[in-house]
Amino acid sequence: MPTSTVQVCADHRGGWEVELPDRSAHVSCETLDEARTLAYRHAAQMRPCDLVVRDAYDRVLAHQLIAESTDRT
């Protein structure tokens, strides 16, 4: 199964943007915590999904694979 990617990136205004694979526009957030929370929620719904956080210099700060759920209920 292909893996989707959700990215959190610093924007040029000092805020953060969440790039979602199912939307053409990025979602703007004021804080990194807000952006990470939003990104994790979306990644958890699109399992398996890579969650990548990048700083303003495009360096990877965090990379996590949100794996498929093994819960069969």
KERORO-682513 format. One line per 4 residues: number of its first residue (from 1); their letters; for each residue x, y, z of N, C-alpha, C. Coordinates in steps of 0.02 Angstrom, whole numbers. Layout:
BEGIN
NUM> A> X:Y:Z:X:Y:Z:X:Y:Z | ...
END
This chain:
BEGIN
1> MPTS> 42:-59:0:0:0:0:45:62:0 | 30:112:-43:70:173:-45:63:213:19 | 116:248:36:116:288:96:105:361:78 | 60:394:114:49:466:106:100:503:148
5> TVQV> 109:567:135:155:608:174:120:672:196 | 125:687:260:102:750:288:165:786:312 | 172:849:290:232:887:308:214:950:347 | 256:966:395:252:1029:431:314:1068:412
9> CADH> 304:1129:388:361:1170:365:354:1241:392 | 410:1271:409:410:1341:430:393:1385:369 | 352:1436:381:337:1482:325:380:1545:331 | 374:1588:281:417:1648:279:394:1703:327
13> RGGW> 337:1693:361:311:1743:409:325:1725:481 | 361:1671:493:376:1651:561:326:1601:589 | 277:1582:549:228:1533:570:245:1464:541 | 196:1421:539:206:1353:515:150:1334:467
17> EVEL> 165:1293:418:115:1268:371:114:1192:372 | 54:1165:366:45:1093:362:24:1077:290 | 64:1035:257:49:1014:189:15:946:192 | -47:943:169:-86:882:171:-93:855:100
21> PDRS> -86:790:91:-88:762:23:-156:767:-11 | -210:775:28:-277:778:-2:-302:849:-11 | -259:899:-1:-278:970:-10:-225:1005:-52 | -248:1050:-95:-200:1088:-135:-171:1146:-96
25> AHVS> -209:1175:-50:-185:1231:-9:-156:1205:56 | -106:1242:81:-76:1225:145:-117:1256:202 | -115:1224:259:-150:1250:318:-100:1288:361 | -114:1351:375:-68:1393:415:-83:1385:489
29> CETL> -29:1384:528:-34:1379:601:13:1430:632 | -4:1455:690:38:1505:723:98:1474:758 | 89:1414:786:143:1384:825:161:1315:797 | 220:1293:813:243:1226:793:200:1172:827
33> DEAR> 183:1182:889:141:1133:924:73:1125:891 | 43:1181:872:-22:1179:837:-15:1142:771 | 38:1156:733:49:1123:669:62:1048:677 | 102:1029:726:115:958:739:51:921:758
37> TLAY> 10:951:800:-52:919:821:-98:908:761 | -107:958:720:-148:952:660:-120:899:613 | -55:900:602:-23:853:557:-31:781:582 | -22:771:647:-28:703:675:-99:678:668
41> RHAA> -148:721:680:-219:700:673:-234:676:602 | -210:714:553:-221:695:483:-182:632:465 | -120:628:488:-79:569:473:-110:506:502 | -139:510:561:-169:452:593:-230:427:554
45> QMRP> -263:472:517:-321:452:477:-301:423:409 | -239:432:388:-216:409:322:-163:355:328 | -167:313:378:-116:262:389:-109:215:331 | -50:193:313:15:217:338:31:286:309
49> CDLV> 65:326:349:79:395:328:146:417:360 | 186:451:320:248:482:345:231:551:371 | 254:568:430:246:634:459:316:665:462 | 326:720:426:391:752:421:386:824:444
53> VRDA> 431:845:488:434:914:512:500:944:488 | 496:1001:452:556:1034:425:560:1106:452 | 622:1129:462:631:1198:484:635:1245:424 | 649:1308:438:651:1359:386:707:1347:335
57> YDRV> 757:1308:353:812:1293:307:803:1225:273 | 742:1198:277:723:1134:246:759:1074:277 | 784:1082:338:814:1025:374:759:986:408 | 766:920:409:716:877:441:728:879:517
61> LAHQ> 678:903:553:681:904:626:653:840:655 | 603:811:622:572:749:645:543:712:586 | 546:645:590:517:602:538:489:541:573 | 425:529:562:392:473:596:344:439:548
65> LIAE> 346:373:547:298:334:508:240:317:554 | 181:339:535:120:322:572:95:258:538 | 106:202:571:92:136:541:18:120:541 | 2:70:501:-67:46:500:-86:18:568
69> STDR> -148:27:585:-174:2:648:-182:-74:643 | -165:-108:697:-173:-181:699:-238:-199:734 | -275:-148:756:-339:-159:790:-392:-181:739 | -421:-238:747:-470:-266:699:-541:-262:725
73> T> -556:-219:774:-624:-216:801:-668:-171:762
END
